[in-house]
Amino acid sequence: MQENNQGTIDSFKEKLDNEYEWPSLYTFKFIVPKEKKQEVINIFSNHETSEKASSKGTYVSVSCKVMASSSDSIISYYLQASKIEGVIAL
């Protein structure tokens, strides 16, 4: 999700608002090159994260559960993560 794609952001926001009642617990999952793992973890510095290395150790899966106050806060996390080179949001 990139900031310059407002249509995608608006569509995702609508889906979140239809699916969740705020505040709500939301789980983030990312696949990231192992050397970029800490950058993703830093986004969620106030939350507990878990990680699992890929079989070859090249990538790391990072998960985090966040009590989110709104769809805007979820989108904010995704926009921050999208700035990290090689990150894949699941």
MODA-V22675 format. One record per run of one state. SS is the DSSP state (h for helix, s for strand, l for the rest). FROM is the first residue (numbers start at 1). TO is the last residue. If there is no record, write none. Layout:
ss=SS from=FROM to=TO
ss=SS from=FROM to=TO
This chain:
ss=l from=1 to=5
ss=h from=6 to=19
ss=l from=20 to=23
ss=s from=24 to=33
ss=h from=34 to=43
ss=l from=44 to=48
ss=s from=49 to=53
ss=l from=54 to=58
ss=s from=59 to=68
ss=l from=69 to=70
ss=h from=71 to=82
ss=l from=83 to=87
ss=s from=88 to=89
ss=l from=90 to=90
